[in-house]
Amino acid sequence: MSKFSEWFHNILEEAEIIDTRYPVKGMHVWLPQGFKLRKHTLEIIGKVLDRDHEEVQFPLLIPEDELAKEGIHVKGFEDEVYWVTHGGLTKLNKKLALRPTSETAMYPLFNLWVRSHSDLPMKFYQTVNTFRYETRHTRPLIRVREITTFTEAHTVHADKGDAEKQVREAVKLYKSIFDSLAVPYVITTRPDWDKFPGADYTVAFDTLLPDGKTLQIGTVHNLGQTFARTFEITYETESGDHQYAYQTCYGLSDRVIASVIGVHGDETGLCLPPAVAPIQVVIVPVIFKEGKEEVLEFCRKTQETLQDGGLRVHLDDRDIRAGKKYYEWEMRGVPIRIEIGPRDIENGTFVVVPRNTKKKEFLDYDLEKIMATVQEKLDDISKEMLEKSWQTMKENINTVEGVDEAMAKLNKDKGIISFSWCGDTSCGKDLEEKLRVDLLGVQEDLEEEAECVNCSAPAKHIALLARTY
């Protein structure tokens, strides 16, 4: 897609996803269609996390002294914190931060909740807004100052092994979420200089947008005992000793919705996966002067039947040209358009147009079977969108054997570069500087002998790099 950035901004406005005209830079308003897209995305995330996490809600404000307790952590956010200094006209004795993330808000309470080994593991999540004073160029849903859809999970464990197991489990949970959204991803362990402040290590999910840049869409952090030691989160063991707990945290944001829009969209507009589409099926009556009421009544019965089956269905009975309706619903990304006219009723057929292919299909009409027919089509669309997105991602991952080749690939094909890397920090940073890219991290460890593409030292890993948002 040419000029993806321009397309992305335009479709957010044209499809009424968000309004960026709110008078604070980097903050936006969710419009009804966008809010429904957001709601259905959160339903998928919540359904996955609800299997063995408890949902909670913590306050927005964090006392300055609590935020400052974890020095490494706060240093990672010190340039981004919004501060509340007054209550009305009264200056506060203690500044309050608008949460940039929630560790320092939640963990003082974990100190009170965790008592015995029998309490563990604890697994919580919340969906909240977070605030970061983003100094770089802001982009709607991608780089913002108010993250309005931040779903973060926080877990507490008795030992290191259980925390490691939870990291692997979190990765599995996120895979299932992104698969439901038909969003492809690469998974890497971030380099030390790019891990979450205070974490032992960070695992990240990145997807590829049509302009060849990657977008980080999810992260999982093993916190070790860093925060447990800071906030005195200890538990009594079976033998009566007290031990510091181990912790993990992981989060998803508005970027998940940005990825759904960006990965699947085309020159026509949105192309939404059925699972999150605000409208899954739109019915367009094909009306002539004669038989108008018969067609409309037929369409209403069809709508009612599909709604009773649990689908989100809209009947577009506006008195405007059918072509204008087709354009609008394709632009809004509705997965299926059904067309019904007098001839269809007479012949016992109806027209189905899947958004992902835009190819008309003529199917036999049976009111008792139409729910199963349409659901099968929606399932096919979901499968096809997943397969297509993964194929596109894989086609845009290029393996290189040298820095010059990497530069040539990035300039010509963009996408993701796979290469052999020694794992040394200075080498990695040098590579980022030479190529003006970000090293996403380690994808896997090398088993066979190889040389680092940058410094020629023995390579330890297969790593990925790309131009990023």
C-alpha positions in Angstrom: 0.0 0.0 0.0 1.5 3.3 -1.1 1.7 6.1 1.5 0.5 3.9 4.4 0.8 6.7 7.0 -1.6 8.9 5.0 -4.0 6.0 4.4 -4.0 5.1 8.1 -4.8 8.7 9.3 -7.5 9.0 6.6 -9.3 5.7 7.3 -9.4 6.5 11.1 -11.4 9.6 10.2 -13.4 8.2 7.2 -14.5 5.0 9.0 -15.2 7.0 12.2 -12.8 5.1 14.4 -11.4 8.0 16.3 -11.5 11.8 16.3 -8.0 13.3 16.6 -9.2 16.9 17.0 -9.3 16.8 20.8 -7.4 19.9 22.0 -4.5 18.0 23.8 -1.8 16.7 21.5 -1.5 12.9 21.5 -5.0 12.3 22.8 -8.0 11.3 20.9 -11.7 10.5 21.2 -13.1 7.0 20.4 -16.1 7.3 18.1 -19.0 4.8 18.2 -17.7 2.5 15.5 -14.1 2.6 16.9 -15.4 2.0 20.4 -17.2 -1.1 19.2 -14.1 -2.3 17.5 -12.2 -1.7 20.8 -14.9 -3.4 22.8 -14.9 -6.6 20.8 -11.1 -6.7 20.9 -11.1 -6.3 24.6 -13.7 -9.1 24.8 -11.2 -11.5 23.1 -8.4 -10.4 25.4 -10.6 -10.6 28.5 -11.9 -14.1 27.6 -8.3 -15.4 27.3 -7.1 -13.8 30.6 -10.2 -14.7 32.5 -9.2 -18.3 32.3 -6.9 -18.0 35.2 -6.5 -14.3 36.0 -8.6 -12.1 38.3 -9.7 -8.7 36.9 -9.0 -5.7 39.2 -9.0 -1.9 38.9 -6.3 0.3 40.6 -6.3 4.1 40.9 -4.9 6.4 38.3 -2.7 8.5 40.7 0.6 7.2 42.1 2.3 9.0 45.0 5.7 10.4 44.1 7.5 8.4 46.8 6.0 5.1 45.6 7.0 5.8 42.0 10.5 6.8 43.1 11.1 3.6 45.2 12.2 1.6 42.2 15.0 3.6 40.9 15.8 1.7 37.7 12.1 1.6 36.8 11.3 5.3 37.3 14.5 6.3 35.5 13.0 4.6 32.4 9.9 6.8 32.6 11.2 10.0 34.3 11.0 12.0 31.1 7.5 10.8 30.4 5.6 11.3 33.7 2.7 13.7 34.0 2.5 15.3 37.5 -0.5 16.5 39.5 0.8 19.2 41.8 -2.4 20.9 43.0 -5.8 19.9 44.4 -7.9 22.8 43.3 -5.9 25.9 44.4 -4.1 24.0 47.2 -0.6 22.8 46.5 -0.2 19.2 47.3 2.4 18.1 50.0 3.2 15.2 47.8 3.2 15.2 44.0 1.0 12.6 42.3 1.9 10.9 39.0 -0.6 9.9 36.3 0.4 6.3 35.9 2.9 5.7 33.1 2.5 2.0 34.0 1.1 0.4 37.1 3.9 -1.5 38.9 4.4 1.2 41.5 0.7 1.6 41.9 -0.1 -2.1 42.4 2.9 -3.5 44.2 2.5 -1.6 47.5 -0.9 -3.5 47.8 0.7 -6.8 46.8 2.9 -6.3 49.8 -0.3 -6.5 51.9 -2.0 -9.2 50.0 0.8 -11.8 49.8 1.3 -13.6 53.1 1.8 -17.3 52.7 3.1 -19.7 50.0 -0.5 -20.9 49.8 -1.5 -17.5 48.4 0.7 -18.0 45.4 0.6 -17.8 42.5 -1.5 -14.6 42.3 -2.6 -13.4 38.8 -4.4 -10.1 38.2 -5.1 -7.9 35.2 -6.7 -4.6 34.5 -7.7 -2.5 31.5 -6.9 1.2 32.2 -5.6 4.3 30.6 -2.0 5.3 31.1 -0.2 8.6 30.4 3.2 9.2 29.0 4.6 12.5 27.8 5.6 11.3 24.4 8.2 13.8 22.9 8.5 12.1 19.5 6.0 12.7 16.7 2.7 11.4 17.9 0.6 9.0 15.7 -3.0 8.0 16.5 -3.2 4.6 18.2 0.5 4.0 17.7 2.4 6.7 19.5 0.1 8.6 21.9 0.2 10.5 25.2 -2.8 8.8 26.6 -3.0 5.1 26.0 -6.7 4.5 26.4 -6.7 0.7 26.1 -3.9 -0.7 28.3 -4.6 -4.2 29.4 -1.8 -5.2 31.8 -1.4 -8.4 33.8 0.7 -8.8 36.9 1.6 -12.1 38.6 3.3 -13.1 41.8 5.1 -16.5 42.2 6.9 -18.5 44.9 10.0 -19.4 42.9 11.9 -18.5 39.8 10.9 -21.6 37.9 7.2 -20.7 38.3 7.8 -17.2 37.1 9.6 -18.5 34.0 6.7 -20.9 33.4 4.3 -17.9 33.5 6.3 -16.0 30.9 5.9 -19.0 28.6 2.2 -19.2 29.4 1.8 -15.4 28.7 3.4 -15.9 25.3 0.9 -18.7 24.6 -2.0 -16.5 25.7 -0.8 -13.6 23.4 -0.4 -16.0 20.5 -4.0 -17.0 20.8 -5.2 -13.4 21.0 -3.3 -12.3 17.9 -4.4 -15.5 16.0 -8.0 -14.6 16.8 -7.3 -11.1 15.2 -5.5 -12.7 12.2 -2.5 -10.5 13.1 0.9 -12.2 12.4 3.9 -11.6 14.6 7.5 -12.3 15.3 8.6 -13.0 18.9 12.0 -11.9 20.2 13.8 -11.4 23.5 14.6 -7.7 23.6 18.3 -6.7 23.9 19.3 -5.6 27.4 19.3 -1.9 26.4 15.7 -2.1 25.2 14.1 -4.2 28.0 11.4 -3.0 30.3 13.0 -0.9 33.1 13.5 -3.2 36.2 12.9 -6.4 34.3 15.3 -9.4 34.1 14.3 -9.7 30.5 11.5 -8.7 28.0 9.9 -10.9 25.4 8.1 -8.9 22.7 5.6 -9.4 19.8 6.1 -7.3 16.7 4.0 -7.2 13.5 4.7 -5.8 10.1 2.7 -2.9 8.7 2.3 -2.3 4.9 5.0 0.4 4.8 7.6 -2.1 5.9 8.0 -0.9 9.4 7.4 -3.1 12.5 5.0 -2.2 15.3 5.5 -3.6 18.8 2.1 -5.0 19.8 2.7 -6.9 23.0 5.4 -7.4 25.7 6.0 -10.0 28.4 8.4 -9.1 31.2 10.1 -11.4 33.7 10.7 -9.1 36.7 12.6 -11.5 38.8 12.7 -10.2 42.4 13.5 -6.6 41.5 10.1 -5.1 42.6 9.6 -7.7 45.3 12.7 -6.5 47.1 11.7 -2.8 46.6 8.2 -3.2 47.9 8.9 -6.0 50.4 6.7 -8.5 48.7 7.5 -11.6 50.8 5.7 -14.8 51.6 6.0 -17.4 54.4 7.4 -20.7 53.2 6.2 -24.1 54.5 9.1 -24.2 56.9 8.2 -20.8 58.3 10.9 -18.7 56.6 10.2 -15.5 54.6 11.2 -15.3 51.0 11.0 -12.6 48.4 8.4 -13.4 45.7 9.1 -13.5 41.9 7.0 -11.5 39.5 6.0 -11.1 35.9 3.9 -8.6 34.0 2.7 -8.3 30.5 0.6 -5.7 28.5 -1.3 -4.9 25.4 -2.4 -1.4 24.2 -4.2 0.6 21.5 -1.5 -0.7 19.2 -3.4 -4.0 19.0 -6.3 -2.2 17.3 -3.8 -0.2 15.1 -2.4 -3.5 14.0 -5.8 -5.0 13.1 -6.5 -1.9 11.0 -3.1 -1.7 9.4 -2.4 -5.3 8.7 -5.7 -6.1 6.9 -6.6 -2.8 5.3 -6.4 -2.1 1.6 -6.9 0.7 -0.9 -10.7 0.4 -0.4 -10.5 0.9 3.3 -10.8 -1.3 6.4 -11.0 -5.1 6.2 -12.0 -6.3 9.7 -11.7 -9.8 11.0 -15.3 -11.1 11.8 -14.4 -11.5 15.5 -14.0 -7.8 16.1 -16.0 -6.1 13.3 -18.7 -3.8 14.8 -21.0 -5.0 12.1 -20.4 -8.6 10.8 -23.1 -8.7 8.2 -24.7 -5.8 6.3 -27.9 -6.5 4.3 -28.5 -4.3 1.3 -31.9 -4.5 -0.3 -31.9 -4.1 -4.1 -35.1 -2.2 -4.6 -37.0 -1.3 -7.7 -40.3 0.6 -8.0 -42.3 -2.6 -7.8 -42.0 -5.1 -4.9 -40.2 -2.7 -2.5 -42.1 -3.8 0.6 -41.8 -7.5 -0.2 -38.0 -7.1 -0.5 -37.7 -5.1 2.7 -39.8 -7.6 4.6 -37.7 -10.4 3.3 -34.5 -8.6 4.4 -36.0 -7.9 7.9 -36.7 -11.6 8.4 -33.2 -12.4 7.3 -31.7 -9.8 9.7 -33.8 -11.1 12.6 -32.8 -14.7 11.9 -29.1 -13.8 11.8 -29.3 -11.6 14.9 -31.1 -14.4 16.8 -28.2 -16.6 15.9 -25.8 -14.1 17.6 -24.4 -12.2 14.7 -24.0 -8.4 14.6 -26.2 -7.5 11.6 -27.2 -4.1 10.0 -30.0 -3.6 7.5 -29.2 -0.7 5.3 -32.6 0.5 4.1 -31.6 4.1 3.3 -33.1 5.6 0.2 -29.8 6.1 -1.6 -28.1 4.3 -4.5 -27.0 0.7 -3.9 -23.5 1.5 -5.2 -23.0 4.2 -2.6 -23.9 1.7 0.1 -21.5 -0.9 -1.3 -18.7 1.6 -1.2 -19.4 2.7 2.3 -19.6 -0.8 3.8 -16.5 -2.0 2.0 -14.7 1.1 3.3 -15.9 0.3 6.9 -14.6 -3.2 6.6 -17.8 -5.2 7.2 -16.9 -8.8 6.6 -20.0 -9.9 4.6 -22.4 -8.0 2.5 -25.7 -9.7 1.6 -27.7 -8.4 -1.4 -31.3 -9.3 -1.8 -33.6 -8.2 -4.7 -36.9 -9.3 -6.3 -35.1 -11.7 -8.6 -33.3 -13.3 -5.7 -36.5 -13.9 -3.9 -38.1 -15.3 -7.0 -35.2 -17.6 -7.6 -34.6 -18.6 -4.0 -31.1 -17.3 -4.0 -29.1 -14.4 -2.4 -25.8 -12.7 -3.1 -22.9 -12.8 -0.6 -19.9 -10.6 -1.0 -17.0 -11.3 1.4 -15.0 -8.1 2.1 -11.7 -9.8 1.9 -12.2 -11.0 -1.7 -15.0 -8.7 -2.9 -16.1 -11.5 -5.2 -19.9 -12.1 -5.5 -21.2 -15.5 -4.6 -24.7 -16.7 -5.4 -26.1 -19.1 -2.8 -29.3 -20.9 -2.3 -31.6 -19.1 0.2 -33.1 -21.2 3.0 -34.2 -19.2 6.0 -33.7 -22.2 8.3 -30.2 -22.8 7.1 -29.0 -19.2 6.4 -27.4 -18.8 9.9 -25.2 -21.8 9.4 -24.4 -20.7 5.8 -23.4 -17.2 6.9 -21.4 -18.4 9.9 -19.5 -20.8 7.7 -18.6 -17.9 5.4 -17.4 -15.8 8.4 -15.3 -18.7 9.5 -13.8 -19.0 6.0 -13.0 -15.3 6.0 -11.3 -15.5 9.4 -9.2 -18.4 8.2 -8.3 -16.7 4.8 -7.3 -13.5 6.5 -5.1 -15.3 9.0 -3.4 -17.3 6.2 -2.9 -14.2 4.0 -1.4 -12.0 6.7 1.1 -14.7 7.7 2.1 -15.3 4.1 2.7 -11.6 3.7 4.8 -11.4 6.9 6.9 -14.4 6.0 7.5 -13.0 2.5 8.9 -9.9 4.1 11.5 -11.5 6.4 14.9 -11.6 4.7 18.0 -13.5 5.8 21.3 -11.6 5.2 24.9 -12.5 5.6 26.4 -9.0 5.8 25.8 -5.4 6.7 25.8 -4.2 3.1 23.2 -6.8 2.1 21.1 -5.8 5.1 21.2 -2.1 4.1 20.3 -3.0 0.5 17.4 -5.1 1.6 16.1 -2.5 4.0 16.3 0.2 1.3 14.7 -1.9 -1.4 12.3 -4.3 0.2 12.1 -2.9 3.8 10.5 -5.5 6.1 12.4 -7.6 8.7 16.0 -8.6 8.5 17.1 -11.9 10.0 20.9 -12.3 10.8 23.5 -14.1 12.8 24.6 -12.0 15.9 27.2 -12.4 18.6 24.9 -11.0 21.3 27.4 -8.3 22.3 25.8 -5.0 23.3 28.4 -2.7 21.7 28.1 -4.7 18.5 24.3 -4.5 18.5 24.3 -0.8 19.1 26.9 -0.3 16.4 24.7 -2.2 14.0 21.6 -0.1 14.9 23.6 3.1 14.2 25.1 1.9 10.9 21.7 0.8 9.5 19.6 3.4 11.3 17.2 0.6 12.5 16.2 -1.0 15.7 17.5 -4.4 16.8 14.2 -6.2 17.7 16.1 -8.9 19.6 17.0 -12.5 19.7 14.6 -14.9 17.9 16.4 -18.1 18.7 19.8 -19.4 19.7 22.2 -20.8 17.1 23.1 -24.5 17.2 25.6 -24.5 14.3 28.7 -22.4 13.9 28.4 -19.0 12.3 29.9 -15.5 12.2 28.3 -12.4 13.4 27.3 -10.3 10.4 28.7 -7.1 12.0 31.8 -7.9 13.9 32.7 -11.5 12.6 32.9 -12.8 16.1 31.3 -16.3 16.8 27.5 -15.8 16.5 25.3 -17.1 19.3 21.9 -16.1 18.1 19.5 -15.5 15.2 18.3 -12.0 15.7 15.9 -9.6 13.9 16.1 -6.0 13.1 13.8 -3.5 11.3 12.7 0.0 11.0 10.1 0.5 13.7 7.4 2.8 14.9 
